[in-house]
Amino acid sequence: MPGKKEEQGRLTFAREDVTMDNVEAKLKTLLAYWIEHNSEHEQEFRDWADKAAPISGEIAKQLRKAAVKMASVSDELNRAKQALLKGKGGSQDVHGQTLRG
């Protein structure tokens, strides 16, 4: 995708005019990236919870809670991705106004 680049593990896009078509294309790319990235963090939290458990049960507990919350965020991102793939994404603005028919 033109204008897409990765810097220090972050997906960025060059500034350009924004249309609904390129917003949807970028969202498709970003959602996939965010879901994968969150999954990696979730697993890291679980791994470090296991490592922290002998030192502090409280730290391990908090890391596991963070992992659960990260999984929940990934679920929400997956729902957004599915809505986009079903053609629901972008049909209304943030105020619920129809952008296209």
N, C-alpha and C positions, 0 to 999 in steps of 0.2 A: 504494500500500500504506500503510495507516495507520501512523503512527509512523515512517515512513521519511523521512530528510532528508539533504541533502548540505551539509556544512560544510567550507569551504576544500578542496574537491576530494575529501573523504572521505565515503563512504557510511556513515551511522550509523543505528541504530534506537533508538527510545525504549525504555526499559526497560518490560517487561511480562511477564506470565506466559508461560512457554515451554512449548508443546506440540509434539508431533512434527509436526503439520500446519503450524504456523507456522515451525518450524525448517526444514522442507523448503522452504517458500515463500521464506523469507529466504535460504537457501542458494542457491536458484535465482537470485535477484536478485544476491546477492553474487558468486557464481561468474562470472556474465556480466560484472559490473562489474570484477572482478579480472582476468579474461582480457583485456578491452579495455584496462584500465589498464596491464597488463604489456606488451601489444603496443605501446602508445605509448612506454613506457620503452625497450623493445628498440630501436625505431626511433631514438629520441633518442640512445641509446648508439652506434648505428651512424653516425648523422650526425656526432656529436662525434668519433668515431674518425677519420672522414675529415678533419675540420677539424684534429685534433691531429696527424695523420700528418706534416705538414711540420715540426712542432715537435719531436715525439718519437715514434719508432716504437714505443717501449715503452708509452707512454701509449695510443697507438692500439691496440696489441695487447691491452692489458688491457681497454680499453673493448669491443673486439670479443668478448673472452672473456666479459665480463659480459653482452653481448647474447645470446650463445649460451646462457648459463645462464638468462637471463630467458626465452628461448624454451622451454627445458626445463621451467621452472616452469609456464609457460602450458600446455604439453602435459599436465602432471600435473593442472592445474586443469580442463582439458578432459576428461580421463578421469573426474575426480570428477563433473563436470557430466553426462557421459553415463551414469554409474552412477546418479545421482540421477534422471535422466529415464527410465531403464529400471526404476525402482522399487526399486533395490538400496539406495539411501541410507536410513539410519535404521533398518534392520531389525535391527541388532545394536548393543549398546552398545560402549564401548571395550574391554570385557573379552570380547567375542564372545558375550555373552548375548543371546538373542532377546528383542526388545522387543514384537513383535507377530507374529502368525501369518500 
